Amino acid sequence: PSLIRQPRYLYFLGLVFAISFALWLGMPLAPNFLQEQWGVSIARVGALSSVASLGGVALALSLGGKGPRKALLALEAAALGYLVILLNRGELGWLAMAFFLQAGGGISRQFLDAISTRIVRQTQQGLAYALNGTVGRAAGMAASALAGVLYAIRPAFPFQLGLVLIPLVAAITWFFTPQGEGDASKYL
């Protein structure tokens, strides 16, 4: 059967959207927030972005051997830590830690793809990865648009909403994402 006609996979795409939306909401306007709220220079914002890239490598390598559901939960916790620090600490060392943790949201897609292999046939995994990416990017677009609206009202709002949404999607991840190895054909 067609992948887009499989209820379990469509449900999973809803999870991909919700998780991606929550993780992305606090990212697009972080450079603006750093400059306006904490007075961080453009050069330092660039350096912090480099720290985020380093964080992505470190988190991917350290979590890659874990089950994808556990890894995704750890990445959600990292993204939550990023937001807590970003909102409360303006010192460069703290901000570097925040941006290191920010990478959790950025690399979550790989772990969502790994989870999807548990519910789709091997012959459909390429299409599943493409659909996962498309839905994740759509969530990023929606989150970016909402972040802009919220930031215009009050700069901290997108980050504060992220603090609310990430624990909710972590609960969804814990209770509703497929776990363990299994025969994907039983779900189709």
LUMBA-93728 format. One line per 3 residues: their letters; for each residue x, y, z of N, C-alpha, C. Coordinates in nm, 4 decimals. Layout:
<atoms>
A) X/Y/Z/X/Y/Z/X/Y/Z | ... .
</atoms>
This chain:
<atoms>
PSL) 0.0821/-0.1204/0.0000/0.0000/0.0000/0.0000/0.0862/0.1263/0.0000 | 0.0294/0.2322/-0.0508/0.0985/0.3610/-0.0565/0.1295/0.4096/0.0844 | 0.2469/0.4664/0.0998/0.2908/0.5127/0.2309/0.1981/0.6206/0.2859 .
IRQ) 0.1479/0.7088/0.1992/0.0623/0.8176/0.2482/-0.0805/0.7723/0.2773 | -0.1072/0.6446/0.2588/-0.2389/0.5901/0.2946/-0.2320/0.5014/0.4183 | -0.1194/0.5012/0.4836/-0.1015/0.4168/0.6015/-0.1256/0.4994/0.7272 .
PRY) -0.2322/0.4709/0.7988/-0.2695/0.5540/0.9139/-0.1579/0.5674/1.0176 | -0.0873/0.4607/1.0460/0.0177/0.4685/1.1479/0.1294/0.5637/1.1037 | 0.1629/0.5601/0.9758/0.2677/0.6507/0.9284/0.2174/0.7954/0.9253 .
LYF) 0.0938/0.8161/0.8853/0.0379/0.9518/0.8854/0.0335/1.0087/1.0274 | -0.0004/0.9255/1.1224/0.0027/0.9650/1.2633/0.1453/1.0046/1.3013 | 0.2413/0.9246/1.2573/0.3818/0.9547/1.2857/0.4212/1.0897/1.2260 .
LGL) 0.3732/1.1209/1.1049/0.4044/1.2515/1.0446/0.3489/1.3652/1.1310 | 0.2356/1.3436/1.1948/0.1833/1.4430/1.2896/0.2794/1.4646/1.4055 | 0.3385/1.3542/1.4532/0.4391/1.3649/1.5591/0.5620/1.4415/1.5105 .
VFA) 0.6046/1.4115/1.3869/0.7194/1.4813/1.3288/0.6916/1.6316/1.3257 | 0.5721/1.6697/1.2836/0.5377/1.8117/1.2773/0.5420/1.8745/1.4164 | 0.4763/1.8108/1.5134/0.4686/1.8681/1.6479/0.6076/1.8807/1.7110 .
ISF) 0.6871/1.7765/1.6995/0.8210/1.7785/1.7584/0.9079/1.8824/1.6886 | 0.9064/1.8836/1.5566/0.9884/1.9789/1.4811/0.9464/2.1231/1.5105 | 0.8166/2.1474/1.5180/0.7653/2.2814/1.5473/0.8168/2.3289/1.6829 .
ALW) 0.8005/2.2456/1.7843/0.8410/2.2860/1.9192/0.9911/2.3103/1.9285 | 1.0690/2.2254/1.8624/1.2146/2.2394/1.8700/1.2652/2.3590/1.7888 | 1.1945/2.3946/1.6831/1.2411/2.5032/1.5964/1.1998/2.6416/1.6460 .
LGM) 1.0926/2.6509/1.7204/1.0334/2.7795/1.7586/1.1339/2.8762/1.8215 | 1.2255/2.8262/1.9013/1.3211/2.9135/1.9686/1.4491/2.9396/1.8917 | 1.4576/2.8946/1.7679/1.5833/2.9099/1.6951/1.5924/3.0298/1.6008 .
PLA) 1.4917/3.0591/1.5191/1.5153/3.1567/1.4116/1.5509/3.2973/1.4569 | 1.5000/3.3401/1.5695/1.5249/3.4779/1.6128/1.6228/3.4872/1.7285 | 1.6903/3.3779/1.7576/1.7890/3.3802/1.8656/1.8995/3.4838/1.8408 .
PNF) 1.9525/3.4969/1.7173/2.0552/3.6006/1.6976/2.0046/3.7415/1.7304 | 1.8822/3.7718/1.6920/1.8234/3.9023/1.7241/1.8125/3.9197/1.8756 | 1.7650/3.8145/1.9415/1.7476/3.8192/2.0865/1.8821/3.8417/2.1555 .
LQE) 1.9855/3.7730/2.1073/2.1183/3.7901/2.1663/2.1660/3.9347/2.1543 | 2.1441/3.9941/2.0390/2.1879/4.1318/2.0177/2.1046/4.2305/2.0990 | 1.9729/4.2141/2.0948/1.8846/4.3118/2.1577/1.8748/4.2948/2.3093 .
QWG) 1.8700/4.1715/2.3562/1.8504/4.1458/2.4985/1.9827/4.1451/2.5761 | 2.0824/4.0822/2.5174/2.2078/4.0632/2.5900/2.3240/4.1452/2.5344 | 2.3031/4.2210/2.4248/2.4071/4.3053/2.3694/2.5249/4.2295/2.3091 .
VSI) 2.5000/4.1120/2.2559/2.6061/4.0304/2.1969/2.6349/4.0812/2.0555 | 2.7621/4.0977/2.0226/2.8006/4.1490/1.8905/2.7752/4.0448/1.7817 | 2.7658/4.0923/1.6579/2.7463/4.0030/1.5427/2.8580/3.9001/1.5360 .
ARV) 2.9816/3.9415/1.5602/3.0948/3.8486/1.5550/3.0778/3.7366/1.6576 | 3.0320/3.7708/1.7743/3.0118/3.6681/1.8789/2.8918/3.5802/1.8465 | 2.7898/3.6357/1.7847/2.6759/3.5534/1.7415/2.7252/3.4493/1.6411 .
GAL) 2.8123/3.4904/1.5501/2.8697/3.3960/1.4550/2.9493/3.2871/1.5240 | 3.0264/3.3249/1.6236/3.1040/3.2258/1.6997/3.0108/3.1293/1.7725 | 2.9015/3.1803/1.8270/2.8056/3.0937/1.8949/2.7410/2.9958/1.7968 .
SSV) 2.7188/3.0383/1.6740/2.6655/2.9469/1.5726/2.7645/2.8345/1.5443 | 2.8930/2.8659/1.5497/2.9950/2.7619/1.5339/2.9900/2.6632/1.6503 | 2.9650/2.7138/1.7695/2.9511/2.6263/1.8863/2.8308/2.5338/1.8675 .
ASL) 2.7233/2.5857/1.8083/2.6064/2.5022/1.7817/2.6419/2.3884/1.6860 | 2.7228/2.4169/1.5866/2.7652/2.3116/1.4939/2.8474/2.2056/1.5669 | 2.9364/2.2498/1.6522/3.0148/2.1567/1.7337/2.9226/2.0733/1.8222 .
GGV) 2.8234/2.1378/1.8797/2.7257/2.0658/1.9620/2.6522/1.9605/1.8824 | 2.6193/1.9913/1.7580/2.5511/1.8933/1.6732/2.6350/1.7688/1.6521 | 2.7627/1.7890/1.6268/2.8526/1.6744/1.6083/2.8628/1.5941/1.7380 .
ALA) 2.8866/1.6645/1.8486/2.9046/1.5959/1.9767/2.7781/1.5211/2.0191 | 2.6632/1.5852/2.0047/2.5382/1.5191/2.0436/2.5063/1.4005/1.9525 | 2.5282/1.4171/1.8234/2.5008/1.3059/1.7307/2.5907/1.1870/1.7616 .
LSL) 2.7178/1.2130/1.7864/2.8098/1.1031/1.8156/2.7800/1.0375/1.9504 | 2.7467/1.1186/2.0493/2.7216/1.0614/2.1819/2.5865/0.9907/2.1909 | 2.4903/1.0335/2.1122/2.3567/0.9726/2.1195/2.3311/0.8709/2.0092 .
GGK) 2.4187/0.8669/1.9103/2.3965/0.7784/1.7963/2.3874/0.6318/1.8321 | 2.4502/0.5897/1.9399/2.4453/0.4497/1.9813/2.3263/0.4161/2.0686 | 2.2526/0.5158/2.1080/2.1325/0.4938/2.1900/2.0155/0.4611/2.0980 .
GPR) 1.9090/0.4116/2.1529/1.7885/0.3941/2.0739/1.7385/0.5299/2.0286 | 1.6782/0.5391/1.9104/1.6383/0.6704/1.8601/1.5344/0.7417/1.9466 | 1.4481/0.6682/2.0133/1.3488/0.7320/2.0996/1.4170/0.7961/2.2200 .
KAL) 1.5090/0.7247/2.2819/1.5833/0.7805/2.3953/1.6687/0.8987/2.3509 | 1.7299/0.8858/2.2353/1.8122/0.9952/2.1839/1.7263/1.1186/2.1581 | 1.6090/1.0990/2.1010/1.5203/1.2117/2.0742/1.4776/1.2797/2.2037 .
LAL) 1.4495/1.2024/2.3064/1.4159/1.2605/2.4367/1.5330/1.3420/2.4919 | 1.6538/1.2916/2.4757/1.7714/1.3657/2.5213/1.7875/1.4956/2.4429 | 1.7602/1.4921/2.3138/1.7700/1.6128/2.2320/1.6631/1.7144/2.2702 .
EAA) 1.5456/1.6668/2.3043/1.4408/1.7577/2.3511/1.4817/1.8217/2.4834 | 1.5439/1.7438/2.5714/1.5935/1.7990/2.6976/1.7031/1.9029/2.6709 | 1.7900/1.8741/2.5745/1.8953/1.9700/2.5391/1.8344/2.1001/2.4877 .
ALG) 1.7331/2.0891/2.4029/1.6676/2.2090/2.3497/1.6000/2.2884/2.4618 | 1.5458/2.2198/2.5581/1.4857/2.2869/2.6730/1.5937/2.3607/2.7532 | 1.7069/2.2956/2.7741/1.8189/2.3601/2.8431/1.8660/2.4848/2.7697 .
YLV) 1.8716/2.4751/2.6371/1.9078/2.5908/2.5545/1.8173/2.7097/2.5841 | 1.6874/2.6853/2.5867/1.5928/2.7951/2.6077/1.6037/2.8538/2.7480 | 1.6191/2.7682/2.8470/1.6315/2.8162/2.9850/1.7530/2.9080/2.9979 .
ILL) 1.8663/2.8635/2.9433/1.9884/2.9450/2.9525/1.9730/3.0738/2.8722 | 1.9227/3.0625/2.7495/1.9097/3.1799/2.6627/1.8266/3.2896/2.7279 | 1.7202/3.2502/2.7948/1.6320/3.3486/2.8572/1.6875/3.4078/2.9863 .
NRG) 1.7798/3.3381/3.0509/1.8206/3.3784/3.1850/1.9650/3.4225/3.2018 | 2.0502/3.3924/3.1053/2.1925/3.4221/3.1216/2.2462/3.4897/2.9971 | 2.3145/3.6015/3.0145/2.3707/3.6731/2.9010/2.5213/3.6635/2.8886 .
ELG) 2.5855/3.5961/2.9843/2.7311/3.5835/2.9791/2.7707/3.4887/2.8657 | 2.8810/3.5185/2.8018/2.9224/3.4442/2.6829/2.9402/3.2949/2.7099 | 2.9982/3.2582/2.8228/3.0160/3.1164/2.8552/2.8839/3.0422/2.8637 .
WLA) 2.7860/3.1046/2.9284/2.6531/3.0440/2.9380/2.5869/3.0356/2.8006 | 2.6030/3.1410/2.7226/2.5436/3.1394/2.5889/2.6090/3.0330/2.5002 | 2.7390/3.0115/2.5182/2.8060/2.9049/2.4430/2.7464/2.7694/2.4800 .
MAF) 2.7209/2.7482/2.6087/2.6567/2.6233/2.6521/2.5175/2.6120/2.5909 | 2.4445/2.7222/2.5897/2.3105/2.7209/2.5313/2.3155/2.6817/2.3841 | 2.4067/2.7400/2.3095/2.4137/2.7106/2.1664/2.4658/2.5699/2.1395 .
FLQ) 2.5497/2.5191/2.2266/2.5908/2.3794/2.2166/2.4669/2.2902/2.2281 | 2.3806/2.3210/2.3230/2.2578/2.2437/2.3441/2.1542/2.2680/2.2351 | 2.1577/2.3862/2.1756/2.0618/2.4198/2.0697/2.0675/2.3184/1.9570 .
AGG) 2.1818/2.2610/1.9358/2.1989/2.1638/1.8277/2.1028/2.0469/1.8422 | 2.0525/2.0231/1.9624/1.9568/1.9150/1.9822/1.8361/1.9264/1.8904 | 1.7880/2.0479/1.8729/1.6758/2.0675/1.7814/1.7161/2.0467/1.6373 .
GIS) 1.8369/2.0865/1.6049/1.8829/2.0772/1.4673/1.9077/1.9362/1.4179 | 1.9515/1.8473/1.5059/1.9827/1.7111/1.4604/1.8708/1.6118/1.4886 | 1.7598/1.6595/1.5385/1.6501/1.5684/1.5731/1.5962/1.4923/1.4521 .
RQF) 1.6068/1.5504/1.3333/1.5501/1.4849/1.2151/1.6107/1.3466/1.1904 | 1.7406/1.3336/1.2108/1.8036/1.2045/1.1886/1.7422/1.0977/1.2797 | 1.7103/1.1357/1.4017/1.6542/1.0401/1.4953/1.5064/1.0136/1.4652 .
LDA) 1.4363/1.1135/1.4136/1.2993/1.0905/1.3670/1.2996/0.9946/1.2476 | 1.3958/1.0110/1.1578/1.4083/0.9173/1.0458/1.4332/0.7756/1.0963 | 1.5191/0.7633/1.1966/1.5482/0.6305/1.2520/1.4230/0.5685/1.3137 .
IST) 1.3430/0.6496/1.3810/1.2183/0.5981/1.4389/1.1237/0.5532/1.3279 | 1.1203/0.6275/1.2186/1.0273/0.5919/1.1105/1.0593/0.4554/1.0496 | 1.1840/0.4110/1.0595/1.2178/0.2791/1.0039/1.1466/0.1673/1.0781 .
RIV) 1.0958/0.1970/1.1944/1.0238/0.0965/1.2728/0.8802/0.0773/1.2256 | 0.8308/0.1696/1.1427/0.6908/0.1601/1.1008/0.6718/0.1587/0.9499 | 0.7800/0.1669/0.8735/0.7672/0.1590/0.7275/0.8535/0.0452/0.6755 .
RQT) 0.8113/-0.0096/0.5653/0.8895/-0.1160/0.5024/1.0207/-0.0602/0.4487 | 1.1186/-0.1464/0.4383/1.2494/-0.1047/0.3900/1.2395/-0.0429/0.2509 | 1.1526/-0.0967/0.1671/1.1390/-0.0453/0.0310/1.0779/0.0944/0.0276 .
QQG) 1.0187/0.1394/0.1376/0.9546/0.2708/0.1428/1.0314/0.3716/0.2282 | 1.1476/0.3329/0.2764/1.2205/0.4207/0.3668/1.2693/0.5480/0.2997 | 1.3116/0.5419/0.1756/1.3552/0.6631/0.1061/1.2434/0.7656/0.0967 .
LAY) 1.1246/0.7197/0.0596/1.0089/0.8093/0.0536/0.9743/0.8606/0.1937 | 0.9833/0.7732/0.2929/0.9534/0.8147/0.4302/1.0498/0.9249/0.4749 | 1.1791/0.9104/0.4434/1.2751/1.0136/0.4813/1.2400/1.1464/0.4140 .
ALN) 1.2015/1.1400/0.2875/1.1655/1.2619/0.2152/1.0407/1.3263/0.2768 | 0.9412/1.2455/0.3091/0.8194/1.2997/0.3700/0.8480/1.3531/0.5107 | 0.9291/1.2808/0.5869/0.9666/1.3289/0.7210/1.0335/1.4660/0.7098 .
GTV) 1.1267/1.4785/0.6152/1.1965/1.6050/0.5957/1.1042/1.7161/0.5510 | 1.0114/1.6836/0.4618/0.9164/1.7830/0.4129/0.8270/1.8329/0.5261 | 0.7750/1.7413/0.6043/0.6885/1.7793/0.7159/0.7684/1.8558/0.8215 .
GRA) 0.8911/1.8114/0.8479/0.9758/1.8824/0.9440/1.0066/2.0241/0.8989 | 1.0345/2.0419/0.7692/1.0612/2.1768/0.7165/0.9352/2.2625/0.7187 | 0.8200/2.2018/0.6898/0.6936/2.2761/0.6983/0.6706/2.3242/0.8420 .
AGM) 0.7023/2.2384/0.9383/0.6902/2.2787/1.0790/0.7856/2.3929/1.1096 | 0.9066/2.3866/1.0535/1.0033/2.4946/1.0728/0.9544/2.6258/1.0140 | 0.8906/2.6181/0.8979/0.8350/2.7393/0.8364/0.7250/2.7983/0.9242 .
AAS) 0.6350/2.7123/0.9717/0.5252/2.7594/1.0566/0.5788/2.8160/1.1886 | 0.6770/2.7465/1.2473/0.7350/2.7939/1.3734/0.8066/2.9271/1.3545 | 0.8767/2.9419/1.2429/0.9470/3.0685/1.2158/0.8485/3.1834/1.2007 .
ALA) 0.7395/3.1588/1.1299/0.6381/3.2631/1.1119/0.5765/3.3027/1.2458 | 0.5412/3.2035/1.3261/0.4840/3.2333/1.4568/0.5864/3.3029/1.5462 | 0.7118/3.2589/1.5401/0.8163/3.3225/1.6203/0.8271/3.4713/1.5864 .
GVL) 0.8173/3.5049/1.4588/0.8237/3.6452/1.4188/0.7100/3.7267/1.4764 | 0.5901/3.6716/1.4718/0.4734/3.7410/1.5269/0.4898/3.7592/1.6779 | 0.5290/3.6511/1.7456/0.5445/3.6581/1.8907/0.6576/3.7519/1.9313 .
YAI) 0.7672/3.7490/1.8569/0.8821/3.8351/1.8866/0.8440/3.9819/1.8742 | 0.7592/4.0139/1.7761/0.7148/4.1521/1.7579/0.6318/4.2002/1.8772 | 0.5609/4.1084/1.9414/0.4822/4.1437/2.0594/0.5736/4.1622/2.1801 .
RPA) 0.6594/4.0633/2.2002/0.7562/4.0662/2.3107/0.8685/3.9696/2.2752 | 0.9922/4.0153/2.2714/1.1016/3.9321/2.2238/1.1164/3.7957/2.2928 | 1.0821/3.7851/2.4181/1.0989/3.6572/2.4887/0.9890/3.5557/2.4558 .
FPF) 0.8766/3.5993/2.3984/0.7627/3.5102/2.3783/0.7925/3.3818/2.2998 | 0.8628/3.3849/2.1868/0.8849/3.2581/2.1170/0.9632/3.1573/2.2014 | 1.0561/3.2060/2.2803/1.1380/3.1186/2.3637/1.0564/3.0653/2.4814 .
QLG) 0.9714/3.1510/2.5371/0.8856/3.1085/2.6472/0.7827/3.0051/2.6008 | 0.7282/3.0241/2.4809/0.6355/2.9243/2.4285/0.7087/2.7923/2.4051 | 0.8318/2.7992/2.3595/0.9115/2.6781/2.3448/0.9273/2.6049/2.4767 .
LVL) 0.9440/2.6809/2.5858/0.9545/2.6190/2.7192/0.8278/2.5434/2.7573 | 0.7156/2.5836/2.7035/0.5893/2.5143/2.7295/0.5736/2.3947/2.6352 | 0.6047/2.4159/2.5076/0.5799/2.3120/2.4083/0.6762/2.1937/2.4163 .
IPL) 0.8025/2.2184/2.4466/0.8998/2.1089/2.4466/0.8657/2.0011/2.5503 | 0.8290/2.0347/2.6731/0.7875/1.9268/2.7641/0.6647/1.8498/2.7133 | 0.5755/1.9202/2.6449/0.4584/1.8501/2.5889/0.4996/1.7515/2.4805 .
VAA) 0.5888/1.7941/2.3903/0.6307/1.7002/2.2855/0.7212/1.5913/2.3423 | 0.7914/1.6207/2.4519/0.8695/1.5149/2.5165/0.7762/1.4069/2.5720 | 0.6644/1.4499/2.6288/0.5657/1.3516/2.6764/0.5089/1.2719/2.5592 .
ITW) 0.4815/1.3396/2.4492/0.4334/1.2701/2.3293/0.5393/1.1714/2.2808 | 0.6646/1.2147/2.2801/0.7729/1.1260/2.2383/0.7781/1.0033/2.3285 | 0.7686/1.0233/2.4571/0.7780/0.9132/2.5522/0.6629/0.8139/2.5348 .
FFT) 0.5419/0.8648/2.5221/0.4261/0.7765/2.5224/0.3818/0.7270/2.3851 | 0.4136/0.8005/2.2791/0.3523/0.7675/2.1512/0.4461/0.7344/2.0370 | 0.5755/0.7536/2.0517/0.6628/0.7158/1.9402/0.6903/0.5665/1.9458 .
PQG) 0.7001/0.5034/1.8290/0.7306/0.3604/1.8254/0.8645/0.3338/1.8930 | 0.8696/0.2238/1.9663/0.9930/0.1893/2.0351/1.0265/0.0434/2.0118 | 1.1516/0.0117/2.0269/1.1961/-0.1261/2.0108/1.2004/-0.1680/1.8659 .
EGD) 1.2698/-0.2756/1.8434/1.2776/-0.3309/1.7086/1.1479/-0.4035/1.6788 | 1.1162/-0.4117/1.5566/0.9942/-0.4832/1.5211/0.9820/-0.4968/1.3727 | 0.8876/-0.5766/1.3328/0.8595/-0.5994/1.1930/0.7651/-0.4895/1.1465 .
ASK) 0.8156/-0.3994/1.0630/0.7346/-0.2862/1.0195/0.6089/-0.3306/0.9465 | 0.6110/-0.4467/0.8848/0.4943/-0.4914/0.8080/0.3721/-0.5115/0.8956 | 0.3899/-0.5363/1.0250/0.2737/-0.5570/1.1120/0.1942/-0.4288/1.1321 .
YL) 0.2553/-0.3131/1.1042/0.1861/-0.1862/1.1211/0.1166/-0.1388/0.9948 | 0.1427/-0.2050/0.8842/0.0946/-0.1545/0.7560/-0.0260/-0.2308/0.7074 .
</atoms>
